[in-house]
Amino acid sequence: MNQALAIFAALAEPTRLRIFGLLRAMELAIGELALVLGQSQPRVSRHVKIMADAGILRRRREGAWVFLGLGDAAVVAPLLAALDAWNGGEAVADIARLAAVRAERARAAEEYFNAHAAEWDAMRSLHVAESEVEAAIRAALAGASVGRLVDIGTGTGRMIALLGGAAVRVTGVDRSPEMLRLAREKVFSAGLKNVELHQGDMAALPLPAGCADTAVIHQVLHYAPAPEAVIAEASRLLAPGGRLLVVDFAPHEHEEFRTRHAHARLGFSDAQMAAWFAAAGLEGAPPTALAGGALTVKLWLGHASERKT
């Protein structure tokens, strides 16, 4: 009874009801909500606190930003059903203003990609096409259900867009708030509803042990000063029988990548990866090599024991 009273009190105010409807559409930062609602951030923050205390929304910090989403499904599902019967003009106007926020996100993403396009194109020209790499990723994971997917170093969310449709639940982790904002837009554009994005270090993931059936480390391990620690941390996430797929470069001699692209490692050998897998308690499968330029892309797949504890 007390929870019901708190929930009804939290929604018994026009602005808070509008916030609830907007967060149903997508996860938003407080500043974005203030923009859509035409109110100050402090005022929106006060409303958000009341709603969070009632359990109908959740707050999550990424750097200097605080993102908001709906609360636990068991709590909000009856409220959403009630909202479906409401078709007020204010809600329609809010959704229209939300479209403008989405357009601004897309514009920012385009500017960011354009600013780095020359560097990315130069690197991509050194190895096989992304379409071939992605086909190989799908093939490597085709032997079992994706289940609960964790994308480590998610970047702009490409792996989530590629594999998320086949997953029960998806969690993406990245250190960069800017990359997470881009990933959030990609996820929303792909229409994926079962995705959470978190800020965190790939060597100290903010996730519980055994939370993943499939973990992917796609083209980010070469940024790690201690790759073996990242492999061990990824293994910690795997449930019994879970899989870890690492996609990265074979050893190369492009020393300029250290300064131009901040690479800590110039690729990895099969022997290195096999040793790191074994130390992390993973059984490695034969690697896949995709040659086609100065850089060779490799795929290493490891399996956790069915009796993992």
C-alpha positions as CSV (number, residue, x, y, z in Angstrom):
1,M,0.0,0.0,0.0
2,N,2.8,2.5,0.9
3,Q,4.5,1.8,-2.4
4,A,1.3,2.4,-4.4
5,L,0.7,5.6,-2.6
6,A,4.3,6.8,-3.3
7,I,3.8,5.9,-7.0
8,F,0.5,7.6,-7.4
9,A,1.8,10.7,-5.6
10,A,4.9,10.8,-7.9
11,L,2.8,10.7,-11.0
12,A,0.1,13.1,-9.7
13,E,1.8,16.1,-11.3
14,P,1.7,17.1,-14.9
15,T,5.5,17.5,-15.5
16,R,6.3,14.2,-13.8
17,L,3.7,12.4,-15.9
18,R,5.3,14.0,-19.0
19,I,8.7,12.8,-17.9
20,F,7.4,9.2,-17.4
21,G,6.0,9.2,-20.9
22,L,9.2,10.6,-22.4
23,L,11.4,8.0,-20.7
24,R,9.1,5.3,-22.1
25,A,10.3,6.4,-25.5
26,M,14.0,6.4,-24.8
27,E,16.7,6.9,-22.1
28,L,17.5,10.6,-21.7
29,A,19.9,12.8,-19.8
30,I,18.5,15.4,-17.4
31,G,19.6,18.2,-19.7
32,E,17.8,16.6,-22.6
33,L,14.6,16.3,-20.6
34,A,14.9,19.9,-19.6
35,L,15.2,20.9,-23.2
36,V,12.1,18.9,-24.2
37,L,10.0,20.1,-21.3
38,G,11.2,23.7,-21.6
39,Q,12.1,23.8,-17.9
40,S,15.3,24.4,-15.9
41,Q,17.6,21.5,-15.0
42,P,17.2,22.1,-11.2
43,R,13.5,22.0,-11.5
44,V,13.6,18.8,-13.6
45,S,16.1,17.3,-11.1
46,R,13.6,17.8,-8.3
47,H,10.9,16.0,-10.2
48,V,13.3,13.2,-11.0
49,K,14.2,12.7,-7.4
50,I,10.6,12.3,-6.4
51,M,10.1,9.7,-9.2
52,A,13.3,7.9,-8.4
53,D,12.4,7.7,-4.7
54,A,9.1,6.1,-5.8
55,G,10.9,3.5,-7.9
56,I,9.4,4.4,-11.2
57,L,12.6,5.7,-12.8
58,R,16.3,5.0,-12.3
59,R,19.3,7.3,-12.6
60,R,22.7,6.3,-13.9
61,R,25.8,8.5,-14.1
62,E,28.2,8.6,-17.0
63,G,31.0,11.0,-16.4
64,A,29.4,14.5,-15.9
65,W,26.1,13.2,-17.4
66,V,23.2,11.6,-15.5
67,F,20.9,9.4,-17.7
68,L,17.4,8.4,-16.8
69,G,15.3,5.4,-17.7
70,L,12.2,3.7,-16.4
71,G,12.3,1.7,-13.2
72,D,11.9,-2.0,-12.6
73,A,9.5,-3.6,-15.2
74,A,7.4,-5.2,-12.5
75,V,6.7,-1.7,-11.1
76,V,6.2,0.3,-14.3
77,A,4.3,-2.2,-16.5
78,P,0.9,-1.5,-14.9
79,L,1.5,2.2,-15.2
80,L,2.4,1.9,-18.9
81,A,-0.8,0.0,-19.5
82,A,-2.7,2.9,-18.0
83,L,-0.8,5.4,-20.1
84,D,-1.8,3.6,-23.2
85,A,-5.4,4.8,-22.6
86,W,-4.2,8.4,-22.4
87,N,-3.7,10.4,-25.6
88,G,-3.3,14.0,-24.4
89,G,-2.1,16.8,-26.7
90,E,0.8,17.5,-24.4
91,A,2.2,14.0,-24.8
92,V,2.1,14.4,-28.6
93,A,3.9,17.7,-28.4
94,D,6.5,16.2,-26.1
95,I,7.2,13.4,-28.5
96,A,7.6,15.9,-31.3
97,R,10.2,17.8,-29.2
98,L,11.9,14.6,-28.4
99,A,12.4,14.0,-32.1
100,A,14.3,17.2,-32.2
101,V,16.6,15.9,-29.4
102,R,17.2,12.8,-31.4
103,A,18.0,14.8,-34.5
104,E,20.6,16.8,-32.5
105,R,22.2,13.5,-31.3
106,A,22.4,12.3,-34.8
107,R,24.0,15.6,-36.0
108,A,26.6,15.4,-33.2
109,A,27.4,11.8,-34.1
110,E,27.8,12.7,-37.7
111,E,30.2,15.6,-36.8
112,Y,32.2,13.3,-34.6
113,F,32.6,10.6,-37.2
114,N,33.4,13.2,-39.9
115,A,36.2,14.6,-37.6
116,H,37.8,11.1,-37.4
117,A,36.9,9.7,-40.8
118,A,40.3,10.2,-42.3
119,E,42.0,8.3,-39.5
120,W,39.5,5.5,-39.5
121,D,39.5,5.2,-43.3
122,A,43.3,5.0,-43.3
123,M,43.2,2.1,-40.8
124,R,40.4,0.3,-42.5
125,S,42.2,0.4,-45.8
126,L,44.9,-1.8,-44.3
127,H,42.7,-4.8,-43.6
128,V,39.7,-6.7,-45.0
129,A,36.3,-5.1,-45.4
130,E,34.2,-4.7,-42.2
131,S,31.5,-6.8,-43.9
132,E,33.9,-9.8,-44.1
133,V,34.8,-9.3,-40.4
134,E,31.2,-9.1,-39.3
135,A,30.3,-12.2,-41.4
136,A,33.2,-14.1,-39.6
137,I,31.9,-12.9,-36.2
138,R,28.4,-14.3,-37.0
139,A,29.9,-17.5,-38.2
140,A,32.1,-17.9,-35.1
141,L,29.1,-17.5,-32.8
142,A,26.6,-19.5,-34.8
143,G,27.2,-22.7,-32.9
144,A,25.1,-21.7,-29.9
145,S,22.6,-19.1,-28.7
146,V,24.0,-15.6,-28.0
147,G,21.9,-15.5,-24.8
148,R,23.0,-12.6,-22.5
149,L,25.6,-10.6,-24.5
150,V,28.2,-8.3,-23.0
151,D,30.1,-6.1,-25.4
152,I,33.3,-5.0,-23.8
153,G,34.6,-1.7,-25.1
154,T,31.4,-1.2,-27.1
155,G,32.6,2.1,-28.7
156,T,29.8,3.3,-31.0
157,G,27.8,0.1,-30.4
158,R,28.4,-1.6,-33.7
159,M,28.6,-5.1,-32.2
160,I,25.4,-4.4,-30.3
161,A,23.7,-3.5,-33.5
162,L,25.2,-6.6,-35.2
163,L,24.4,-9.2,-32.5
164,G,21.8,-7.6,-30.3
165,G,18.8,-8.8,-32.2
166,A,19.7,-12.4,-31.4
167,A,20.4,-11.8,-27.8
168,V,18.2,-12.1,-24.8
169,R,19.8,-9.1,-23.1
170,V,22.7,-6.9,-24.1
171,T,25.1,-4.9,-21.9
172,G,27.6,-2.6,-23.5
173,V,30.5,-1.1,-21.5
174,D,32.9,1.7,-22.5
175,R,35.2,4.2,-20.7
176,S,34.2,7.1,-23.0
177,P,31.0,9.0,-22.4
178,E,31.2,10.4,-25.9
179,M,31.3,6.9,-27.4
180,L,28.4,5.8,-25.2
181,R,26.3,8.6,-26.4
182,L,27.0,7.6,-30.0
183,A,26.2,4.0,-29.1
184,R,23.0,5.0,-27.4
185,E,21.8,6.6,-30.7
186,K,22.8,3.6,-32.7
187,V,20.9,1.3,-30.3
188,F,17.8,3.4,-30.4
189,S,18.0,3.7,-34.2
190,A,18.2,-0.1,-34.5
191,G,15.1,-0.5,-32.4
192,L,16.7,-2.6,-29.7
193,K,14.9,-2.6,-26.4
194,N,16.9,-5.0,-24.3
195,V,20.1,-3.0,-24.1
196,E,21.9,-1.3,-21.2
197,L,25.0,0.9,-21.6
198,H,27.5,1.5,-18.8
199,Q,30.6,3.5,-18.3
200,G,33.5,1.4,-17.0
201,D,37.0,0.2,-17.5
202,M,37.4,-3.1,-19.5
203,A,39.9,-4.4,-16.9
204,A,37.4,-3.7,-14.0
205,L,34.0,-4.2,-15.4
206,P,31.0,-2.9,-13.3
207,L,29.1,-6.2,-13.8
208,P,28.6,-9.3,-11.7
209,A,30.2,-12.6,-12.3
210,G,28.4,-15.1,-14.4
211,C,26.2,-12.4,-16.0
212,A,27.1,-13.3,-19.7
213,D,26.5,-16.2,-22.0
214,T,28.5,-14.4,-24.7
215,A,31.2,-11.7,-24.3
216,V,32.8,-9.8,-27.2
217,I,36.0,-7.8,-27.2
218,H,36.0,-6.3,-30.7
219,Q,39.0,-4.2,-31.8
220,V,39.8,-2.7,-28.4
221,L,42.2,-5.2,-26.7
222,H,45.1,-3.4,-28.4
223,Y,44.4,-0.3,-26.3
224,A,44.9,-2.3,-23.1
225,P,48.3,-2.0,-21.3
226,A,47.6,-5.4,-19.7
227,P,45.5,-7.5,-22.2
228,E,45.7,-10.6,-20.0
229,A,43.8,-8.7,-17.2
230,V,41.1,-7.8,-19.7
231,I,40.8,-11.5,-20.8
232,A,40.6,-12.6,-17.1
233,E,38.0,-10.0,-16.4
234,A,35.9,-11.0,-19.4
235,S,36.1,-14.7,-18.3
236,R,34.8,-13.7,-14.8
237,L,31.6,-12.5,-16.5
238,L,30.9,-15.8,-18.3
239,A,28.3,-18.3,-17.0
240,P,29.2,-22.0,-17.2
241,G,29.6,-22.9,-20.9
242,G,29.8,-19.2,-21.9
243,R,31.9,-17.9,-24.8
244,L,34.4,-15.1,-25.2
245,L,35.1,-13.8,-28.7
246,V,38.2,-11.6,-29.2
247,V,38.5,-9.8,-32.5
248,D,41.8,-7.9,-33.1
249,F,44.9,-7.7,-35.2
250,A,47.6,-10.3,-35.7
251,P,51.1,-9.0,-34.9
252,H,52.2,-6.2,-37.2
253,E,54.9,-3.5,-37.4
254,H,52.9,-0.3,-37.8
255,E,54.7,1.5,-35.1
256,E,52.9,4.7,-35.9
257,F,49.7,3.2,-34.5
258,R,51.1,3.8,-31.0
259,T,51.2,7.6,-31.4
260,R,48.5,8.2,-34.1
261,H,45.9,5.8,-32.8
262,A,47.0,5.3,-29.1
263,H,47.5,1.5,-29.6
264,A,49.3,0.0,-26.6
265,R,49.9,-3.3,-28.5
266,L,50.7,-4.0,-32.1
267,G,48.6,-7.0,-32.5
268,F,48.6,-10.4,-30.8
269,S,49.9,-13.9,-31.6
270,D,48.0,-17.1,-31.3
271,A,50.4,-18.3,-28.6
272,Q,49.8,-15.1,-26.5
273,M,46.0,-15.5,-26.8
274,A,46.1,-19.2,-26.1
275,A,48.1,-18.6,-22.9
276,W,45.8,-15.8,-21.7
277,F,42.7,-18.0,-22.4
278,A,44.2,-20.9,-20.5
279,A,45.2,-18.7,-17.5
280,A,41.6,-17.4,-17.4
281,G,40.2,-20.9,-17.5
282,L,39.0,-20.8,-21.1
283,E,39.4,-23.5,-23.7
284,G,40.4,-22.0,-27.0
285,A,39.1,-23.0,-30.4
286,P,41.2,-22.8,-33.5
287,P,41.6,-19.1,-34.5
288,T,40.3,-17.6,-37.7
289,A,42.5,-15.3,-39.8
290,L,41.2,-12.7,-42.3
291,A,44.1,-11.5,-44.4
292,G,43.6,-8.9,-47.1
293,G,46.1,-6.1,-46.6
294,A,48.9,-4.9,-44.4
295,L,46.9,-5.9,-41.3
296,T,45.5,-9.4,-40.6
297,V,42.3,-9.5,-38.5
298,K,42.1,-12.5,-36.2
299,L,39.2,-14.0,-34.3
300,W,39.9,-16.0,-31.1
301,L,37.0,-17.9,-29.5
302,G,37.2,-19.3,-25.9
303,H,34.7,-21.4,-24.0
304,A,34.2,-21.5,-20.2
305,S,33.8,-24.9,-18.6
306,E,30.3,-26.2,-18.2
307,R,31.1,-26.7,-14.5
308,K,32.5,-23.2,-14.0
309,T,32.1,-22.0,-10.4
